[in-house]
């Protein structure tokens, strides 16, 4: 009697694919909406399935899983330049538009107002505790609170980037002096304000702020190039 010849062991099952990272793009303003769509298209085209881009309205920021929550006194070490490991699977892009007279576009007002109100509470709490440092440990922080995090004592810190969108042609008070010396930063006060407010509430920037000027930039080209050459390499490096 001859034994059956040995058979080779079956190949191991393939390892499960890592879920794609999410890029949540929030827009506040009509021009910002256009820019957000270009960023999303560029991200979905270049990421090759490794990243899924979604677009939300900034005025409805809780729909994107963002919230401003009250936490206990936290350690400032939690808010340095490092991106928290829990934050790497969801990156936020805030596209914030400045309208006439350096005001935020209507669709950006709610988010900026809520961030500034939280920062004011933190400063008041710090002053009451005898701490004059405006960057004292915060009681209010911006955090990611997804459905499965509801009720969690430690919502996830936020990793984010800001695209500030403005229009130098909407600067009537400077019309007499408009020249090539004006820069995109001159018409993007709301984007800068939102960026600084999110940082103060514990957000971590993954890229420097990007300024766009609708009067001079080809928005589709500029937004796609920024996404491809700056944002995605930064996200991959996390």
C-alpha positions in Angstrom: 0.0 0.0 0.0 1.4 3.4 -1.0 0.4 6.5 0.9 -1.1 9.4 -0.9 1.6 11.8 -2.0 1.8 14.8 0.3 -0.1 17.8 -0.8 1.1 21.4 -0.5 -0.4 23.5 2.2 -3.1 25.9 0.9 -1.9 29.5 0.5 -2.7 31.7 3.5 -5.7 34.0 3.0 -4.8 37.4 1.8 -4.4 40.1 4.4 -7.4 42.4 4.6 -6.8 45.7 2.8 -6.5 48.7 5.0 -9.6 50.9 4.8 -9.0 54.0 2.7 -8.3 57.2 4.5 -11.0 59.8 4.4 -10.6 63.4 3.2 -13.5 65.5 4.4 -13.6 68.8 2.5 -15.8 71.5 4.0 -16.6 74.6 2.0 -18.0 77.9 3.2 -19.1 80.2 0.3 -20.0 79.9 -3.4 -16.4 80.2 -4.7 -15.2 77.9 -1.9 -17.7 75.3 -3.1 -16.1 75.4 -6.5 -12.6 75.0 -5.0 -13.8 72.1 -2.8 -15.1 70.2 -5.8 -11.8 70.6 -7.6 -9.8 69.4 -4.6 -12.1 66.4 -4.2 -11.8 65.5 -7.8 -8.0 65.8 -7.8 -7.8 63.7 -4.6 -10.0 60.9 -5.9 -8.1 60.8 -9.2 -4.6 60.8 -7.7 -5.1 58.6 -4.6 -5.9 55.4 -6.5 -8.4 54.2 -4.1 -6.3 54.8 -1.0 -8.2 57.9 0.0 -11.9 58.7 -0.3 -12.8 62.4 -0.6 -16.2 63.7 0.5 -17.5 67.2 0.4 -19.6 68.9 3.1 -21.0 72.4 3.8 -18.9 74.2 6.4 -22.1 75.7 8.0 -23.2 72.1 8.7 -19.8 71.0 10.1 -21.2 68.4 12.6 -22.4 66.4 9.5 -18.7 65.9 8.8 -18.0 64.6 12.3 -16.6 67.9 13.6 -17.6 69.2 17.0 -16.4 71.7 19.6 -16.5 69.8 22.9 -15.7 70.6 26.5 -12.9 68.5 27.9 -11.1 68.5 31.2 -7.9 70.4 31.5 -5.5 68.9 29.0 -1.8 68.7 28.6 -0.3 71.2 26.2 2.0 68.4 24.9 -1.1 66.9 23.2 -1.2 69.9 20.9 2.2 70.3 19.4 3.1 69.9 15.8 2.6 66.1 15.8 -0.5 64.5 14.3 -2.2 62.2 16.8 -2.1 58.6 15.6 -5.9 58.4 15.9 -6.3 61.4 13.5 -4.5 59.9 10.5 -7.5 58.1 9.0 -9.5 61.3 8.6 -8.0 64.5 7.3 -10.1 67.7 7.1 -9.8 70.4 4.5 -11.5 73.7 5.3 -12.1 75.9 2.3 -13.0 79.3 3.7 -14.1 82.2 1.6 -13.7 85.9 2.3 -16.4 88.1 0.9 -16.6 91.9 0.6 -15.1 94.2 3.3 -13.0 91.3 4.7 -16.0 89.5 6.1 -16.4 85.7 6.0 -18.8 84.5 3.4 -22.2 83.8 4.9 -21.7 80.0 4.7 -18.5 80.3 6.8 -19.9 82.5 9.6 -21.3 79.8 11.8 -18.1 77.8 12.0 -15.9 80.8 12.6 -18.3 82.2 15.2 -18.4 78.9 17.1 -14.6 78.5 17.1 -14.1 82.1 18.3 -16.7 81.7 21.0 -14.9 78.6 22.3 -11.6 80.3 22.3 -13.1 83.2 24.3 -14.3 80.7 26.9 -10.9 79.2 27.1 -9.2 82.6 27.6 -11.8 83.5 30.3 -11.1 80.1 32.1 -7.4 80.7 31.9 -7.7 84.2 33.3 -9.9 83.0 36.1 -7.3 80.4 37.0 -4.6 83.1 37.1 -3.0 82.2 33.8 -2.5 85.1 31.5 -1.2 82.9 28.6 -3.8 82.8 25.9 -2.5 79.4 24.9 -3.2 77.9 28.3 -4.6 74.4 28.5 -8.0 74.5 26.9 -11.3 73.4 28.2 -12.9 73.6 24.8 -11.4 71.7 21.8 -12.3 71.0 18.2 -12.5 67.2 17.8 -13.7 64.5 15.5 -16.8 62.8 16.9 -18.1 60.1 14.6 -21.2 58.1 15.3 -19.3 55.4 17.2 -17.5 58.1 19.4 -20.7 59.6 20.8 -20.3 59.6 24.6 -16.6 59.0 24.4 -14.5 60.8 27.0 -11.8 61.4 24.5 -13.0 62.3 21.0 -10.3 62.2 18.3 -8.1 65.2 17.7 -8.4 66.9 14.3 -5.8 67.0 11.6 -6.6 69.6 9.0 -5.5 72.0 6.2 -7.0 75.3 5.2 -7.6 76.7 1.7 -8.4 80.4 2.0 -10.3 81.7 -1.0 -10.8 85.4 -1.7 -11.1 87.9 -4.6 -9.0 91.0 -4.9 -11.6 92.5 -7.2 -14.0 92.5 -4.1 -11.8 95.0 -2.3 -13.5 98.3 -3.1 -11.7 100.2 -0.3 -8.4 99.4 -2.2 -9.6 99.9 -5.7 -7.7 103.1 -6.2 -4.5 101.3 -5.1 -5.0 97.9 -6.8 -1.8 96.8 -8.5 0.3 93.7 -9.0 1.7 94.3 -5.5 -1.5 93.0 -3.9 -1.3 89.3 -2.9 -3.8 86.6 -2.3 -3.3 87.1 1.4 -4.8 90.6 1.1 -8.2 89.2 0.4 -8.3 86.2 2.6 -8.8 87.4 6.1 -11.6 84.9 6.9 -9.5 81.9 5.9 -6.6 83.1 8.1 -9.0 83.7 11.0 -10.5 80.2 10.7 -7.1 78.6 10.5 -5.8 80.3 13.6 -9.0 79.6 15.5 -8.9 75.8 14.7 -5.2 75.7 15.7 -6.0 77.5 19.0 -8.7 74.8 19.7 -6.2 72.0 19.4 -6.2 71.2 15.7 -3.0 70.1 14.0 -2.1 71.5 10.6 -0.9 69.0 8.0 0.1 71.6 5.5 0.6 75.4 5.5 -2.4 77.5 4.7 -3.0 77.9 0.9 -4.2 81.2 -0.4 -6.2 81.5 -3.6 -7.3 84.7 -5.4 -10.3 84.2 -7.7 -9.3 87.3 -9.6 -5.9 86.0 -10.6 -5.8 82.2 -10.1 -7.3 79.6 -12.3 -9.1 78.0 -9.4 -9.4 74.5 -11.0 -5.8 74.3 -11.9 -4.5 75.9 -8.6 -6.7 73.7 -6.4 -5.8 70.5 -8.2 -2.1 71.3 -8.1 -2.2 72.1 -4.4 -4.0 68.8 -3.7 -1.6 66.8 -5.8 1.7 68.4 -4.9 1.2 69.5 -1.3 -1.8 67.9 0.4 -1.6 64.3 -0.7 2.2 64.0 -0.1 1.6 65.4 3.4 -1.2 62.9 4.1 0.8 60.0 2.8 3.7 61.0 5.1 1.6 60.9 8.3 
